[in-house]
Structures are given as C-alpha cells and as structure tokens.
Amino acid sequence: MRFNGKRILITGAGKGIGRAAVKLLSRQGADIVALSRSAEDLETLTAEFGCRPLKVDLADAEQTRAAARETLPVDLLVNCAGVVEMQPVLDTSVEAFDLHMAVNCRAPLILSQEYARDRIAKGLPGAIVNVSSIASFIGFANHAAYCASKGALDGLTRVMANELGHKGIRVNGVHPVVTMTPMAVKAWSDPAKSGPMLSRIPMQRFVEPDEVAAVIAFLLSDDASMVNGIDMPVDGGFLIN
C-alpha cells in the first residue's frame, strides 16, 4: 500500500499500459483519476477500480488544459496516452504528424505544466512519469511521426527533470519494447514480423503491460527518490544488440 492516500492522474488509462498502471497503483492504495477518450473504457475502469473518470481528447490543447485543471489537486502524474499510425517517411501526412506531436508530446507538456504549477504553489514535491518507447532510440521503418514524437517527448522529459527537479518534482521516462496489449498480440502474431524483433531481445519475448506498470510504480514511489531525468528501457535487453 505504498500509495495509500495518494491521488494519481493517469492518461491513456483505458487500455494497455495505462490500464495496467491503474490496476497496479489502485491495488497499492492510490486514488486514481483516469483520463481516456473512450467513455466505454472509463465506465469499466470506474466499475472495476473506483476511478474518477474524465473523458478528454488530448489532441485538443484547450480541452487538455481544462481537463488538467479539473483533475487538480493530484499527487503524482503518469502521461501514458499515445497514438501510433504507420506511415513511411515519404507518405507521412501533415495531419498524422501533427496528431502524433499533439497527443504524444504536447499533451504531456500541458498536463505537466498544470500539475507542476499546483505542486510548486503549495510547496509540495511530486513525480511525473512519461511513457515513451524504444522507438525514440530506433528509426523503425514506417514510424516516422511516432518516432519523432517520442523523441520529442524524451527531450521534454529531460528539460522538465532539470527545471522541475529544483522544485522537488522528479520527471522520468519509461521506454517499453513491443508491449503485449490485445492489439499488439494481434499485430505481432505473424512470426515473419515478430521474429526479427524477438531475435534482438535476449529474453526472447515481448513485454507485458503489467511489467511496464511495475516500473512506472517504482519511478513514482519514494523508493526512487533520487531518480530523476532517466530514460528507462523496459525491453528485455533489446537495446544492447
């Protein structure tokens, strides 16, 4: 119960890593504010974990800022929401690129601004975890907008860690390899596709959402009280090859 009495805001809470984080952190005593664009997902989250639900489209900057302010005060923040659309460089549309940057980078900035301003005004410490991807380190084909947006998020994480660390707010990034959400299980079921990726992972498997959630929980916790500004791979050793 290391988060007993803590209120945690989690974006992208409806599915995948975000949902796994809701499950783990709520079981460790946290009161969860769950942000998602899916009303159906929010209903199930509320029923299962007693979350405070908030439906928001993080591609809309004004809606995102309004939602961030509505959730306050919160003790901890997890920026987990993300979008991915596969397009090669030569076919990457302006619309797709802007959407990736808006959801994957701009929304975490806005949410973190409102969260940090509130903590600083009250003289309170805090912690933010930004969920990035190993795609920020690797130039995966057909992922131009996604890789660019996650690289931008990493740069933002480091600047936030530098500036907000002086105010007692830690900021860290988590970088999973392919994560076995229901969508990913389907997308990576073909051995011809999954084989080359798995061959680079010494652990010989992809990561489970619960395993990423456990790292998020550690970085939010007091156990990580001097961990600030890191890029934490959760990749079974993918990046060493």
N, C-alpha and C positions, 0 to 999 in steps of 0.2 A: 504493500500500500504506500509506495514512496511518493505518490502524487496525491495523497489524501488531502482534501481541502484546496487543491489547485484547479483552476479553470483554464482549459486549454482549447485554443481555436485551431481547428484543422480544416484546411481547404481540400477540395477533391475527396471529401470524406465518403462519398457514396460507393466507391468501388476500389478494388485493387489495394495498393499500399495504404491509401488513405483510410479505407475501411478497416484494414488490419490494425492500423495505428489507433483508430477509435476503439476497437475491441480490446487491445492490449492496455492502453492507457486508462480506459474506463475500469478495467478489472484491477488496475493498480490504484484506484481511488479517485481518479480525475473526474471532474465535471466537464463534459465535452460540449463545445459549441461547434456544430457540424455545418460546413458550407458545401453546397453542391448545386449544380444547375438542374438536377433531377428531383422533382417532387416525390416520385415513387421511391427513390433511394432514401430520401430524407424520412419518409414515413416508416420504412423498415428500420432505419437507424434509431429513430425515436422509440419504436416498439421494442427493439432488442436491447438498447443501451441507455435509454432515457436521455438522449442528447437533446440539446436545444437546437432545433433545425433552422437553417436560413437558406432560402433559395436565392441564388445570385449568378448572374452571367459575368464571369471575371474578364471577358473580352471588353466589357463596358467599363471604362475608367470611373465614370461618375457613380455608377451603380456599385462598383467595387469599394470606392471610398465610403459611400453611405453605409454599406454593409459592415465595413471595418469599424466604423464609429458606433454602429448599432450594437456590435458584439462587446464593446468595452464595458467594464474592465475585464481583461484576461491576464493570467499569469505567464502563459507560455504560448508560442505560436509555431505551427507547422504549416509551411507553404508546400503543399503536396499536389495541388491541381496542375494538370498539364494536358496539352493536346499534342498529337502527332499525326502528320499527314505525309505520306511517302510521295515525294516528287524528286526527280533528278534535277540537277542544277539548271540545266537549260530549259526546263519546263516549270520551274518554281514560280508560281504566280505571286504578284504583289499582295493579293488578298490573303493567300496562305501564309506568306512570310509575316505580314502584319499581324495576323491572328496568332501565330506562334509567339511572336515577341510580346504581344499584349497579354496573353494568358500565362506564358511560361516565365516572363521576366518582369513586365510592367506591373502585373497584379501583385506579385510578391513585394515589389518596391512599395506600392501604395499601402498594402496591409501592414508591412513592417514599419512604415512611417507613422501610421496612426497608433499602432501598438507601442512603438518606442517613445513617441511623444507623451503618451499617457503614463508610461512607466517612469520616464525621466521627470515629468511634472510632479509625480508623487514620491520621488526619491527612492524608487524601488528597482532592484535588479531584475534580470529576465534572461530568457534564452529563446532563440529562433533557430529552427532547422529548415533549410531549404532543400527540397528533394530535387536533385539534379539527375544526372545519368552519366554512365561511362561514355555516352555519345558526345559529351562535351570534350572528351580527350581524343576520340577516334573519328576520322572522317568517313563515316558509314555512307556508302553509296545510297542515293535516293532519299537522303535525310537532310538535305541542305538547310531548310528552315528550322528543323528540330535541333540539329547540332548547333547551329548558330545561336538559337535562343537559349539553349542550355549553357553554352559557353558564356553568353552574356550574363546569365544568372550566376555563374561561378565568379565572374568579375565583380558583380554586385555584392555577392556574399563576402568577398574579401574586403571590399571597401566598408561595408556595414560592420564587419568584425573589427576593423581598425577604428572607425569613428565611434561606434556604439560601445565597444569594449571599455572606452574611457568612462562610460556612464554605467558600467556594471552589467551590460547586456551582451551576452555571448551569441555569436552567429556562426553556424557551421553548415556545411553542405554534405549531403549523402548521395552517393553515386552507384546505383544498382546496375548490374548487368541485366539481361532479359529476365523479367520477373513473371512468374507463373500465375498471372491473373487468368480468369476464364478466357478472355480474348486472346491472350498470348499463347495459352495452351493450344488453341485452335490455329493461330497464325504460325506457330513453330512446330506443328505436328509432323510436318514433312521432313524426314531425315536428310533429304538433299539440301534443305535450307538450314536446319538446325545443326547438322554435322560439322560444318566449318567453324561455327561459333563454339560448339561444345569441345572441339579439339583444342581450342586455346584456353580452356578452363581446366586447371589441374584437378579441381573437384569433380569434373565430368558431369556436371548438371547445372541447370539454371537456378536462380534464387527464388525462394518462396516469399510472398508478401509478409508473412509473419516474421521472417528473418530480417527484412528491412525495417519493419516496425520496431524490432528489438533494438536496433542501432539508433533509431530515432529516439526511443525512450531513454537510452543511455545518454545521448547528447543533450537531452532536455534536463536530465537529472543532476542533482548535486554531485554525483559521482564523477561528472565531467566538468567540475567547477573551474578547472584551468585549461579546458579545451576550447579554443577559440580560433576561428578562421581556417579550419581544415577542410580538405576535400576527402571525404571518407569513402573509398570504394567498398562496395558490398558485391563482390564479383567472383569469389572463389579463386582468385589469382589470375583472372583474365588479363589484367594489365601488365603482368610480369613477362608475358610472352610476346 
